[in-house]
Amino acid sequence: MRTSQVGAAALRAQMRDQDGVATVEQAKQAGYTRAAIAGKIRRGEWERPAHGVLRTTDHPLTPRARIRIAMLSLGADATLVGRSAAYWWRMVDVAPTEVEIAVAQRNQPRPRPGVTVVRRAVPAGDRVAVDGLFVTKRAATVLAAVAALGLIAGAKLMDRVLQKGLVTLDALQEVHGRSRRRYGAAVCTALLALAAGGARSEAERMAHRALRRAGITGWVADHRVVLPRHGPALLDLAFVDRRILVEVDGWAYHRDLRAFLHDSDRQNALVLAGWVVIRTNWHELKERPEKFVLTVREALAERARP
């Protein structure tokens, strides 16, 4: 009886660490017989959400539990990929509706609701165990998620993980060089070019195009001024007669602490010199250029008042 209590306590702790989930094999290793497992299910303490998997009913069915159930049901060769892997790595906050899992081509698992099975073996060197599940490594995860998300949402993800230091640009470029023929490779190529330093210049071009399309004139690019107590400054886009400046940023990844502090000092000097400073960035200009144009119009109208 004592051994059974110890085994039961150990399994409870294991299920708690595994999002309320365990395999039937883990329950047997803890000392549960088939009959004991059936009794727990009959009493409503456990349920069997998938083949070979048990879930304790006093634990909520969270997105992590849903992913773990799907993975455990497919065996040790399964690898979490794409947006599901990005969620497991905590790169994104919202789990996709479909759990994306890669299995060896020889496997032919039955269809599972809420699970997308990709028949593609992930080499051992390209995956790693994270919280008890095999997941594609970070760089491969980012690129696969970016390919699935597309240009705008993919750019936000890549910018975020680079800024947080979750993955390096070199690692992304190295993995991309080995997978240029995969789905979404063109999107990854474009975003890696932006990450390598092209985001700001592209954002400037988009700002110019947005203003021209809106018929807004009277601005100059790369206007030089000398600011009191600061010195020379190059203004991205300026309405000189109205003293309105548009500062164009690329991605957050390109702004380190030193640049942030320098820009803060520069912006304070501009405000003290009578300039209205509008900030925009690649993401806004790509996703909501009309918002940027409206802000510029409102600033121009305000400055036109006597």
Buried (B, 14 or more C-beta within 10 A) or exposed (E): EEEEEEBBEBBBEBBEEBBBBBBBEBBBBBBBEEEBBEEBBEEEEBEBBBEEBBBBBEBEBEBBBBBBBBBBBBEEEBBBBBBBBBBBBEBBEEBBEBBBBBBEEEBEBEEBEEBBBBEEBBEEEBBBEBBEBBBBBBBBBBBBBBBBBEBEBBBBBBBBBBBEEBBEBEBBBEBBEEBEEEEBBEBBEBBBEBBEEBBBEBBBEBBBEBBEEBEBEEBEBEBEBEBEEBEEBEBBBBBBEBBBBBBBBBBBBBBEEEEEEEBEEBBBBBEEBEBBBBBBBBBBBBEEBEEBBEBBEEBBEEEEEE
